[in-house]
Amino acid sequence: MEYKLLNKNMTPKEIASLSEDERSLLCKEIRDKILNVVSKNGGHLASNLGVVELTVALLSVFDYTEDQVIFDVGHQSYAYKLLTGRFEQFDTLRKKDGISGFPRISESKYDHFDTGHSATSVSAAVGYARANELNDKNNHVIAVIGDGAMTGGPAYEAINDLGHRKDRVIVILNDNTMSIGKNVGGLAKHLSKVRLSSGYLKVKRATEIFLTEKIPVLGKPVVAMMLAIKDFFRFAIYRKAPTIFEELGLVYYGPVDGHNTKELINALESVKNINAPVLLHVCTKKGKGYRYAEKDPSNYHGVSSFDLATGVNTTKSDEIRNFTDCFSKNLIDIANKNRNVVAISAAMVQGTGLTDFSERYPTRFYDCGIAEEHCVTMAGGLALGGKVPVVAIYSSFLQRAYDQILEDCCFMNNHVVFCLDRAGFVGPDGHTHNGLFDISYMLVMPNMKIFVPCDYEDLRLSLKQAINKEEGPCSIRYSKSSEYKLEEHDIFEPRVLADKGRDFAFITCGPIQKQTDRAFEILKEKGYRGININLCSIRPLNIDKIFELVKDVRFVFTVEEGIVPGGFGSYLSDLLLEKGYKGHVRSLGIKDPMIRCGTLDEQYRQAGLDPDSIADNVLDVLNKR
């Protein structure tokens, strides 16, 4: 589509000189571009549609060549990318060798911090501000953070420090009442009170349009008078009832209509020269400009490719389509019989498959917001209180609670079940979301049992075992992909898939078995014979049985969808050596975790975990022996 304003030549320098009508057209064109690209490539849609006017206003007021804008998480950075030199590359969004769905300092000098996880922007902004002060630079630092991210503890640690030291940082609170799902907690209630009323901005905007367009001669002075009166009373009210941000030492301004560029620009101009930390409260609508996303922002938070005319298919289905669906169904079945089971989410109710559980057992479900550390420690308390907490969090997000897993669950041997969704590669979201570290960080945890299901039956049995039969902490990792179906077996026993030779052995855990099986066939075609073993339980590990299976094999190759250092391969190698194994163990896994966006198959190839690469690695060793 040919755009009148949005093109490779549209930069922040040009935006500042646009009229209000032209800015309105630019925002419309930005939304159209985002919708067309995301509908083809997938991506984070509703959050990006909600901040178009805010981004245009930011780039109208601040000097993008000198000032530093840091987006929290980065779900809302698409408009910024389009306006800072990446218009021509935008069609490559989330594709291999294309632009990332998140800010990346390696991608553009105008991206000032790599993001992807939540509640980090204020800390990064404070760091920049202090570095600028030490370097005698007087530029502005702006952190754009959503109200969902404000449920995360690091944001408050940073704001507390910022209010104490009084660094010159502008924090823009993008308040759309959502994170991925509806926001929860005391802050959400506080912000709802700070908004003058739930319908205030809508009524205010409608009134302004009526007065200025229907009766322009009289209407414009009336609007100006109304705004002056509103600001006076708002100031008077907030002086008597300060916000939490003012109590923490920030200058509070707002709320401001996040879809009115003129009002946004006025607000930004007003706060940019305040020599103190400022919080600008901006109210936006998630999914703005696309009716399906406005109506159902949760389902349009992160989307795969879809048809723009009909929207995303959100029809519920009883069919199990992936590991998350399998987890959801089986957790409900187990909880129906075991009344001590409770479930915990960190603002990822839908993404982790806990929506049905939360509706079926509302008194046994806890959504704590984006607060992984709190979720885990609370789970430790629930376990000591006689409950069986199931903590469902994405693998890469659970990294944030490493200390809590160790100190508050494992050291006390608390019976907490960690269900790690999105373990392994996740495709277009890239390296900040790939779950490649959990095997390594769980293996060092005392008392931790670890299950790596390959298919849905493995997951069902692992979940049942971990909840009903085990004591102490357990973790179950499962991938974004669908199952790789194998024959049913005892989850504690090594599953021998092929045993016709002693040239080599594969020992694999999880759905990466699919790649290994294909590699096994390639090697078979070249005349090599080996043994192919899959494991579901890697701790406890039946090392005696494994040793008996491989003791006469000269080369054992472990294959895992995780990092090699400290991973499953090195763990198994140590145990085999202790048993007296005389051969060689080679670990095939991820050596460089900086594997960026692409399809799953592309990520496997980049990591050397596609069937051809696995076979080539084995051939290289066998041919040299």
PLY file of the C-alpha trace (Angstrom):
ply
format ascii 1.0
element vertex 625
property float x
property float y
property float z
element edge 624
property int vertex1
property int vertex2
end_header
0.00 0.00 0.00
1.21 3.49 -0.86
1.24 5.82 2.13
1.11 9.61 1.93
3.32 10.23 4.98
4.72 6.93 6.27
7.77 5.94 4.26
11.53 5.53 4.57
11.97 9.31 4.64
9.62 9.88 7.58
11.83 10.57 10.59
11.23 12.31 13.93
12.59 15.53 12.40
9.68 15.58 9.95
7.10 14.54 12.57
7.70 17.65 14.68
6.65 19.90 11.78
3.40 18.07 10.97
-0.02 19.60 11.56
-2.53 17.85 13.82
-4.43 16.53 10.79
-1.20 15.20 9.32
-0.26 13.53 12.60
-3.68 11.91 12.68
-3.12 10.57 9.15
0.36 9.36 10.09
-1.06 7.43 13.05
-3.65 5.84 10.80
-0.96 4.77 8.34
1.25 3.37 11.12
-1.65 1.25 12.39
-2.36 0.01 8.89
1.29 -0.99 8.41
1.45 -2.77 11.77
-1.79 -4.65 11.09
-0.72 -5.78 7.63
2.73 -6.99 8.72
1.63 -8.67 11.96
-1.28 -10.42 10.24
1.33 -12.05 7.95
4.27 -12.55 10.32
2.60 -12.79 13.71
3.70 -10.63 16.63
2.50 -8.49 19.49
-0.49 -6.63 18.12
-2.83 -5.07 20.69
-0.07 -3.41 22.74
1.52 -1.86 19.64
-1.76 -0.52 18.31
-2.33 1.18 21.65
0.79 3.38 21.69
0.85 4.85 18.18
-0.13 8.39 19.20
2.15 8.24 22.23
5.12 7.26 20.03
4.40 10.02 17.52
4.14 12.55 20.37
7.38 11.33 21.95
9.28 11.70 18.71
7.72 15.13 18.13
9.04 16.48 21.43
12.33 14.72 22.12
15.55 14.59 20.09
15.84 10.97 19.07
19.52 11.42 18.14
20.46 12.49 21.68
17.67 11.49 24.08
17.20 7.90 25.19
13.79 6.22 25.02
13.60 2.82 26.71
10.54 0.62 26.20
9.70 -1.81 28.99
9.32 -5.39 27.67
9.24 -3.96 24.14
5.82 -5.28 23.15
5.00 -1.70 22.12
8.02 -0.73 20.03
6.75 -1.32 16.46
5.70 2.29 15.76
9.05 3.46 17.14
10.87 1.11 14.75
8.85 2.40 11.79
9.78 5.99 12.60
13.47 5.47 13.37
14.84 4.21 10.09
13.38 0.73 9.83
10.38 1.27 7.57
11.94 -0.65 4.67
12.91 -3.57 6.92
9.59 -3.75 8.75
8.20 -6.50 6.52
10.98 -8.75 7.90
9.63 -8.39 11.45
10.33 -11.54 13.56
11.85 -13.39 10.60
15.34 -14.87 10.37
17.87 -12.09 9.74
15.02 -9.57 9.96
14.20 -7.01 12.61
13.29 -8.20 16.09
9.90 -7.88 17.71
11.68 -6.15 20.61
14.19 -3.30 20.95
17.72 -4.46 20.14
20.83 -2.29 20.49
22.50 -4.44 17.79
19.70 -3.50 15.38
19.62 0.29 15.70
21.52 3.05 17.46
18.10 4.39 18.47
17.33 1.27 20.52
18.99 1.94 23.84
18.38 -1.29 25.79
17.63 -4.90 24.87
14.27 -5.84 26.34
11.87 -8.75 26.23
11.23 -9.38 29.92
9.28 -7.04 32.17
9.82 -4.26 34.71
13.38 -3.35 33.68
12.96 0.00 31.91
13.06 2.33 34.92
16.24 0.71 36.26
17.89 1.03 32.84
16.73 4.65 32.55
18.14 5.48 35.98
21.46 3.94 34.93
21.52 6.02 31.75
20.61 9.21 33.66
23.43 8.71 36.15
25.91 7.95 33.38
24.79 11.10 31.55
25.32 13.15 34.69
28.81 11.74 35.19
29.57 12.44 31.53
28.26 16.05 31.80
25.50 15.32 29.28
22.17 17.08 29.60
19.96 14.92 27.41
16.62 13.39 28.42
15.99 9.78 29.47
12.47 8.40 29.08
11.17 5.03 30.28
7.88 3.84 28.76
6.36 1.23 31.06
2.92 -0.36 31.06
0.66 -0.74 34.06
1.06 -4.52 33.70
4.83 -4.24 34.09
4.21 -2.09 37.16
3.11 -5.24 38.98
6.75 -6.35 38.85
8.96 -5.74 41.87
12.02 -4.40 39.99
9.99 -1.42 38.78
9.33 -0.35 42.38
12.91 -0.93 43.44
13.94 1.45 40.65
11.23 4.03 41.39
12.12 3.99 45.08
15.77 4.65 44.22
14.83 7.24 41.60
12.63 9.15 44.05
15.37 9.09 46.64
18.21 10.30 44.39
16.01 12.65 42.30
17.58 11.75 38.94
16.13 13.57 35.94
14.13 10.73 34.39
10.69 10.84 32.79
8.68 7.68 33.44
5.70 7.36 31.11
3.10 5.02 32.58
1.13 3.57 29.67
-2.10 2.67 31.46
-4.36 0.42 29.39
-5.63 -1.62 32.41
-4.00 -4.72 30.89
-0.78 -6.69 30.89
-1.45 -9.76 28.74
-4.65 -10.39 30.64
-6.59 -8.08 32.91
-4.36 -6.52 35.55
-4.65 -7.63 39.14
-3.59 -6.29 42.52
-3.53 -3.13 44.57
-1.83 -0.99 41.91
-4.60 -1.70 39.40
-7.15 -0.49 41.95
-5.04 2.57 42.76
-4.76 3.55 39.10
-8.48 3.14 38.59
-9.01 5.72 41.34
-6.40 8.05 39.85
-8.23 8.06 36.53
-10.80 10.76 37.10
-13.54 8.32 36.14
-13.78 5.22 33.97
-15.45 7.19 31.19
-13.69 10.50 31.78
-11.35 10.56 28.78
-13.99 9.29 26.36
-16.54 11.89 27.47
-13.89 14.63 27.55
-12.78 13.88 24.00
-16.35 13.68 22.69
-17.17 17.01 24.33
-14.10 18.68 22.83
-14.97 17.42 19.34
-18.56 18.63 19.68
-17.58 22.09 20.89
-14.74 22.67 18.43
-16.37 21.17 15.33
-20.06 21.96 15.79
-19.71 25.45 17.28
-16.08 26.39 16.50
-16.32 30.13 17.16
-17.66 29.72 20.69
-16.44 26.17 21.25
-12.65 26.67 21.21
-12.62 29.29 23.99
-14.98 27.13 26.03
-12.70 24.12 25.66
-9.69 26.17 26.73
-11.57 27.40 29.79
-12.72 23.85 30.63
-9.15 22.55 30.42
-7.88 25.31 32.69
-10.61 24.60 35.26
-9.95 20.85 35.01
-6.22 21.30 35.59
-6.86 23.57 38.56
-9.17 21.12 40.28
-6.99 18.15 39.41
-4.01 19.90 40.97
-6.06 20.77 44.05
-7.33 17.20 44.41
-3.93 15.57 44.01
-2.30 17.93 46.48
-4.75 16.61 49.06
-4.60 12.97 47.96
-1.15 12.30 46.54
-0.56 9.30 44.31
1.72 6.46 45.30
4.29 7.89 42.88
4.33 11.25 44.60
4.74 9.50 47.94
7.82 7.82 46.47
9.32 11.15 45.41
8.27 11.58 41.77
6.41 14.54 40.28
3.09 13.15 39.06
1.29 14.52 35.98
-1.89 13.11 34.48
-3.90 11.31 33.50
-3.52 12.31 29.84
-5.50 11.02 26.85
-3.08 8.64 25.14
-4.85 8.94 21.78
-4.78 12.74 21.53
-1.42 13.77 20.07
-1.96 17.45 20.81
-2.64 16.80 24.49
0.25 14.36 24.66
2.67 16.83 23.09
1.54 19.56 25.49
2.04 17.24 28.44
5.49 16.12 27.27
6.56 19.71 26.66
5.37 20.57 30.17
7.38 17.86 31.91
10.53 17.68 29.78
12.28 20.56 31.53
11.34 19.67 35.10
14.60 19.11 36.94
13.27 16.17 38.93
11.97 12.64 38.29
8.52 12.76 36.67
5.79 10.19 36.15
3.46 11.02 33.27
0.28 8.96 33.46
-1.07 8.22 29.96
-4.34 6.34 29.40
-4.52 4.25 26.22
-6.72 1.56 24.76
-5.04 -1.74 23.98
-5.80 -2.77 20.40
-6.79 0.77 19.36
-7.96 1.01 15.75
-8.72 -2.67 15.14
-12.12 -3.64 16.43
-11.31 -7.29 17.08
-8.28 -6.35 19.19
-10.17 -3.61 21.03
-12.91 -6.07 21.94
-10.58 -8.92 22.98
-7.08 -7.53 23.72
-5.91 -10.67 25.56
-6.29 -12.86 22.48
-4.61 -10.19 20.37
-1.64 -9.66 22.67
0.61 -12.07 20.80
-0.72 -13.61 17.59
0.33 -15.92 14.80
-0.52 -14.97 11.23
-4.24 -14.35 10.73
-6.81 -12.98 8.31
-7.32 -9.25 8.85
-10.92 -9.30 7.65
-12.12 -12.03 9.99
-9.62 -11.74 12.88
-8.01 -14.40 15.02
-9.96 -17.60 15.61
-10.66 -17.51 19.36
-13.21 -20.33 19.43
-12.54 -22.68 22.32
-11.88 -26.30 21.45
-11.67 -29.45 23.52
-9.01 -30.73 21.13
-5.49 -30.97 22.56
-3.37 -29.05 20.07
-0.16 -28.53 22.03
1.52 -29.21 25.37
-0.20 -26.21 26.99
-3.62 -27.64 26.14
-2.54 -31.04 27.49
-1.29 -29.47 30.72
-4.54 -27.53 31.12
-6.81 -30.54 30.71
-4.80 -32.89 32.92
-4.29 -30.37 35.71
-8.06 -29.95 35.98
-8.54 -33.74 36.03
-5.97 -34.11 38.83
-7.32 -31.15 40.81
-10.83 -32.60 40.62
-9.62 -35.54 42.71
-6.95 -33.81 44.80
-8.46 -30.82 46.59
-5.06 -29.68 47.85
-3.94 -28.73 44.35
-3.73 -24.96 43.73
-2.41 -23.15 40.65
-0.32 -19.98 40.37
0.25 -17.67 37.39
2.50 -14.64 36.88
0.13 -12.63 34.64
0.16 -15.43 32.04
-3.17 -17.11 32.75
-4.09 -17.69 29.13
-0.56 -18.31 27.84
0.13 -21.06 30.37
-3.26 -22.73 29.94
-4.70 -21.83 33.35
-7.82 -20.02 32.15
-10.09 -23.08 32.48
-8.61 -23.93 35.90
-9.19 -20.37 37.13
-12.84 -20.56 36.06
-13.39 -24.05 37.48
-11.57 -23.47 40.79
-11.47 -19.70 41.42
-10.68 -20.08 45.14
-7.72 -22.33 44.34
-6.15 -20.07 41.73
-3.78 -17.13 42.21
-2.66 -14.67 39.54
0.05 -12.57 41.19
0.84 -10.27 38.26
4.29 -10.05 36.68
5.95 -11.08 39.93
7.71 -14.40 39.43
9.78 -14.07 42.60
6.65 -13.55 44.70
4.86 -16.43 42.96
7.60 -18.89 43.86
8.06 -17.84 47.49
4.29 -17.80 47.99
4.20 -21.32 46.57
6.74 -22.34 49.23
4.40 -21.01 51.91
1.40 -22.78 50.39
3.35 -26.05 50.35
4.27 -25.69 54.02
0.58 -25.05 54.66
-0.33 -28.44 53.26
-1.25 -27.49 49.69
0.31 -28.65 46.43
1.04 -25.49 44.43
1.50 -25.83 40.66
3.49 -22.84 39.39
3.01 -22.47 35.62
5.49 -19.98 34.12
7.39 -19.78 30.85
10.88 -21.24 31.13
12.68 -17.97 30.32
10.52 -15.98 32.78
11.14 -18.40 35.65
14.83 -17.46 35.43
13.85 -14.30 37.31
13.04 -16.37 40.38
16.23 -18.44 40.54
17.04 -17.46 44.12
13.48 -18.10 45.31
13.44 -21.59 43.77
16.66 -22.40 45.62
16.10 -20.71 48.98
12.33 -20.85 49.41
11.50 -24.21 47.87
14.48 -26.53 47.39
16.43 -25.98 50.60
13.26 -26.70 52.61
12.26 -29.54 50.26
8.84 -27.94 49.74
6.45 -29.83 47.50
6.09 -27.26 44.72
5.49 -28.35 41.11
7.06 -26.06 38.52
5.51 -26.39 35.05
7.86 -24.74 32.57
6.00 -23.83 29.40
7.88 -22.72 26.24
10.98 -24.72 27.19
13.42 -24.91 24.30
13.15 -22.78 21.18
10.14 -20.48 20.75
10.65 -19.25 17.19
9.98 -15.60 16.24
10.22 -14.16 19.78
13.93 -14.91 19.70
16.70 -15.22 22.23
15.10 -13.35 25.16
12.21 -15.83 25.15
13.93 -19.09 24.20
13.81 -21.45 27.19
17.32 -22.85 26.95
18.63 -22.57 30.50
16.10 -24.41 32.68
17.71 -27.87 32.57
20.99 -26.34 33.74
19.49 -24.20 36.48
17.18 -26.95 37.71
19.95 -29.58 37.79
21.88 -27.58 40.39
18.85 -27.31 42.68
18.95 -29.70 45.66
15.99 -32.09 45.97
14.62 -31.11 42.54
13.02 -33.83 40.38
13.06 -33.08 36.64
10.73 -34.48 33.97
11.09 -33.80 30.24
8.04 -35.25 28.44
8.30 -36.07 24.76
4.57 -36.42 24.11
1.23 -35.73 25.77
1.07 -39.07 27.54
4.49 -38.39 29.05
3.21 -35.02 30.26
0.06 -36.55 31.74
2.06 -39.17 33.64
4.71 -36.67 34.75
2.09 -34.25 36.07
0.28 -37.01 37.92
3.55 -38.31 39.40
4.83 -34.88 40.42
1.58 -33.79 42.09
0.27 -36.98 43.67
3.27 -39.21 44.34
6.41 -37.15 44.78
7.62 -35.20 47.77
9.68 -32.04 47.50
10.13 -29.79 44.46
9.50 -31.06 40.93
9.84 -29.45 37.52
8.26 -30.44 34.23
9.53 -28.76 31.06
7.57 -28.84 27.81
7.90 -27.01 24.54
5.87 -24.61 22.44
5.72 -27.25 19.71
3.29 -30.13 19.56
4.17 -33.61 20.74
6.46 -36.15 19.13
4.48 -39.29 19.74
6.32 -42.34 21.10
5.23 -45.66 22.54
3.86 -45.52 26.11
6.26 -46.56 28.81
7.24 -46.10 32.46
8.44 -42.49 32.69
11.30 -43.55 35.00
12.67 -46.14 32.56
14.92 -45.41 29.56
12.86 -45.87 26.38
14.85 -47.84 23.80
13.68 -46.81 20.34
16.28 -48.73 18.35
18.95 -51.24 19.39
20.72 -52.86 16.46
24.34 -51.92 16.85
27.17 -50.61 18.96
28.77 -47.97 16.71
27.18 -45.14 18.70
24.36 -44.32 21.07
21.92 -41.41 21.18
20.47 -40.44 24.57
17.82 -37.74 24.27
15.19 -36.07 26.42
12.04 -34.29 25.20
10.62 -33.59 21.72
14.11 -33.00 20.26
13.83 -36.79 19.86
12.16 -36.06 16.50
15.39 -34.52 15.17
17.47 -37.33 16.68
15.34 -40.07 15.12
15.83 -38.56 11.67
19.58 -38.28 12.28
19.57 -41.94 13.38
18.04 -42.92 10.02
20.64 -40.87 8.11
23.42 -42.71 9.96
21.73 -46.03 9.34
21.65 -45.32 5.60
25.41 -44.71 5.74
25.99 -48.11 7.27
26.29 -47.26 10.97
24.33 -49.10 13.62
23.53 -47.69 17.03
21.18 -47.58 19.97
18.59 -44.80 20.34
17.37 -43.98 23.86
14.81 -41.43 25.07
14.41 -40.31 28.70
11.45 -38.62 30.36
12.81 -38.49 33.91
16.33 -37.06 34.04
16.30 -36.72 37.82
15.90 -39.27 39.25
17.83 -41.04 36.51
18.00 -44.82 36.15
21.76 -44.73 35.56
22.18 -48.48 36.16
19.88 -49.33 33.26
21.45 -46.69 31.02
24.93 -48.00 31.81
23.90 -51.55 30.90
22.52 -50.30 27.58
25.63 -48.33 26.53
28.57 -49.99 28.32
29.80 -51.64 25.11
29.27 -48.52 22.97
32.37 -46.46 22.30
30.64 -43.12 21.64
27.57 -41.79 23.43
25.95 -38.63 22.07
23.49 -36.78 24.30
21.07 -34.45 22.51
19.19 -31.72 24.35
17.25 -28.56 23.51
19.16 -26.54 26.07
22.59 -25.09 26.71
25.52 -27.50 26.87
27.37 -26.00 29.89
25.92 -27.57 33.02
23.23 -29.29 31.00
21.82 -32.79 30.75
24.79 -34.09 28.74
27.45 -33.10 31.24
25.25 -34.38 34.09
24.83 -37.78 32.42
28.50 -37.96 31.44
29.60 -37.57 35.07
27.21 -40.31 36.20
28.36 -42.73 33.47
32.01 -42.14 34.34
31.24 -42.84 37.99
29.68 -46.16 36.92
32.86 -47.10 35.06
31.93 -46.28 31.46
35.11 -46.48 29.31
33.89 -44.75 26.16
33.41 -41.12 25.22
30.38 -38.88 25.83
29.74 -35.93 23.50
27.06 -33.37 24.32
25.03 -31.98 21.42
23.05 -28.94 22.43
23.13 -25.16 22.32
26.64 -23.73 22.63
25.63 -20.14 21.75
22.29 -19.15 23.32
22.08 -15.92 21.26
19.86 -17.59 18.68
17.54 -14.89 17.41
14.13 -14.87 15.77
13.21 -17.32 13.04
11.10 -20.42 12.59
11.71 -23.38 14.86
13.37 -25.27 12.02
15.67 -22.31 11.34
16.61 -22.12 15.00
17.37 -25.86 15.07
19.65 -25.44 12.05
21.43 -22.44 13.57
22.05 -24.42 16.77
23.24 -27.48 14.88
20.30 -29.53 16.16
18.60 -30.29 12.86
18.89 -33.94 11.70
21.63 -33.29 9.14
23.80 -31.37 11.60
23.37 -33.99 14.31
24.31 -36.76 11.85
27.31 -34.76 10.58
28.57 -34.30 14.16
28.36 -38.03 14.77
30.00 -38.89 11.43
32.84 -36.49 12.16
33.61 -38.32 15.40
33.10 -41.83 14.01
35.26 -41.20 10.94
38.12 -39.90 13.09
38.17 -42.79 15.52
0 1
1 2
2 3
3 4
4 5
5 6
6 7
7 8
8 9
9 10
10 11
11 12
12 13
13 14
14 15
15 16
16 17
17 18
18 19
19 20
20 21
21 22
22 23
23 24
24 25
25 26
26 27
27 28
28 29
29 30
30 31
31 32
32 33
33 34
34 35
35 36
36 37
37 38
38 39
39 40
40 41
41 42
42 43
43 44
44 45
45 46
46 47
47 48
48 49
49 50
50 51
51 52
52 53
53 54
54 55
55 56
56 57
57 58
58 59
59 60
60 61
61 62
62 63
63 64
64 65
65 66
66 67
67 68
68 69
69 70
70 71
71 72
72 73
73 74
74 75
75 76
76 77
77 78
78 79
79 80
80 81
81 82
82 83
83 84
84 85
85 86
86 87
87 88
88 89
89 90
90 91
91 92
92 93
93 94
94 95
95 96
96 97
97 98
98 99
99 100
100 101
101 102
102 103
103 104
104 105
105 106
106 107
107 108
108 109
109 110
110 111
111 112
112 113
113 114
114 115
115 116
116 117
117 118
118 119
119 120
120 121
121 122
122 123
123 124
124 125
125 126
126 127
127 128
128 129
129 130
130 131
131 132
132 133
133 134
134 135
135 136
136 137
137 138
138 139
139 140
140 141
141 142
142 143
143 144
144 145
145 146
146 147
147 148
148 149
149 150
150 151
151 152
152 153
153 154
154 155
155 156
156 157
157 158
158 159
159 160
160 161
161 162
162 163
163 164
164 165
165 166
166 167
167 168
168 169
169 170
170 171
171 172
172 173
173 174
174 175
175 176
176 177
177 178
178 179
179 180
180 181
181 182
182 183
183 184
184 185
185 186
186 187
187 188
188 189
189 190
190 191
191 192
192 193
193 194
194 195
195 196
196 197
197 198
198 199
199 200
200 201
201 202
202 203
203 204
204 205
205 206
206 207
207 208
208 209
209 210
210 211
211 212
212 213
213 214
214 215
215 216
216 217
217 218
218 219
219 220
220 221
221 222
222 223
223 224
224 225
225 226
226 227
227 228
228 229
229 230
230 231
231 232
232 233
233 234
234 235
235 236
236 237
237 238
238 239
239 240
240 241
241 242
242 243
243 244
244 245
245 246
246 247
247 248
248 249
249 250
250 251
251 252
252 253
253 254
254 255
255 256
256 257
257 258
258 259
259 260
260 261
261 262
262 263
263 264
264 265
265 266
266 267
267 268
268 269
269 270
270 271
271 272
272 273
273 274
274 275
275 276
276 277
277 278
278 279
279 280
280 281
281 282
282 283
283 284
284 285
285 286
286 287
287 288
288 289
289 290
290 291
291 292
292 293
293 294
294 295
295 296
296 297
297 298
298 299
299 300
300 301
301 302
302 303
303 304
304 305
305 306
306 307
307 308
308 309
309 310
310 311
311 312
312 313
313 314
314 315
315 316
316 317
317 318
318 319
319 320
320 321
321 322
322 323
323 324
324 325
325 326
326 327
327 328
328 329
329 330
330 331
331 332
332 333
333 334
334 335
335 336
336 337
337 338
338 339
339 340
340 341
341 342
342 343
343 344
344 345
345 346
346 347
347 348
348 349
349 350
350 351
351 352
352 353
353 354
354 355
355 356
356 357
357 358
358 359
359 360
360 361
361 362
362 363
363 364
364 365
365 366
366 367
367 368
368 369
369 370
370 371
371 372
372 373
373 374
374 375
375 376
376 377
377 378
378 379
379 380
380 381
381 382
382 383
383 384
384 385
385 386
386 387
387 388
388 389
389 390
390 391
391 392
392 393
393 394
394 395
395 396
396 397
397 398
398 399
399 400
400 401
401 402
402 403
403 404
404 405
405 406
406 407
407 408
408 409
409 410
410 411
411 412
412 413
413 414
414 415
415 416
416 417
417 418
418 419
419 420
420 421
421 422
422 423
423 424
424 425
425 426
426 427
427 428
428 429
429 430
430 431
431 432
432 433
433 434
434 435
435 436
436 437
437 438
438 439
439 440
440 441
441 442
442 443
443 444
444 445
445 446
446 447
447 448
448 449
449 450
450 451
451 452
452 453
453 454
454 455
455 456
456 457
457 458
458 459
459 460
460 461
461 462
462 463
463 464
464 465
465 466
466 467
467 468
468 469
469 470
470 471
471 472
472 473
473 474
474 475
475 476
476 477
477 478
478 479
479 480
480 481
481 482
482 483
483 484
484 485
485 486
486 487
487 488
488 489
489 490
490 491
491 492
492 493
493 494
494 495
495 496
496 497
497 498
498 499
499 500
500 501
501 502
502 503
503 504
504 505
505 506
506 507
507 508
508 509
509 510
510 511
511 512
512 513
513 514
514 515
515 516
516 517
517 518
518 519
519 520
520 521
521 522
522 523
523 524
524 525
525 526
526 527
527 528
528 529
529 530
530 531
531 532
532 533
533 534
534 535
535 536
536 537
537 538
538 539
539 540
540 541
541 542
542 543
543 544
544 545
545 546
546 547
547 548
548 549
549 550
550 551
551 552
552 553
553 554
554 555
555 556
556 557
557 558
558 559
559 560
560 561
561 562
562 563
563 564
564 565
565 566
566 567
567 568
568 569
569 570
570 571
571 572
572 573
573 574
574 575
575 576
576 577
577 578
578 579
579 580
580 581
581 582
582 583
583 584
584 585
585 586
586 587
587 588
588 589
589 590
590 591
591 592
592 593
593 594
594 595
595 596
596 597
597 598
598 599
599 600
600 601
601 602
602 603
603 604
604 605
605 606
606 607
607 608
608 609
609 610
610 611
611 612
612 613
613 614
614 615
615 616
616 617
617 618
618 619
619 620
620 621
621 622
622 623
623 624
